[in-house]
């Protein structure tokens, strides 16, 4: 009898878990949107490599929204991870561009100074 009760409890537990739907990845959706907005604010659209990654992030976020509408949450979560990663890369590339330009400018000044010394 005890064994039957334990078995019934386990069966109900498994059935309960199977009936629970995964919550939509709203945090990931918000995170990817925030990353996209940060990249836009940093000027990613004006840096070629950054602009490409920003475009991919937008496309992946859009596809994730379509998947969420069809209740394909697992696939949507993957697209949102990719969107966030591309947006973060776009942000990093947008921040790198001015630093690289400044470094090139300083290097050019150093080379000019070396030319005048010789």
Buried (B, 14 or more C-beta within 10 A) or exposed (E): EEEEEEEEEEEEEEEEEEEEEEEEBEEBBEBBBEBBEBBBEBBBBEBEBBBBBBBBBBBBBEBBEEBBEEEBBEBBBBBBBBBBBBBBBBBBBBBBBEEEEEEEEEEEEEEEEEEEEE
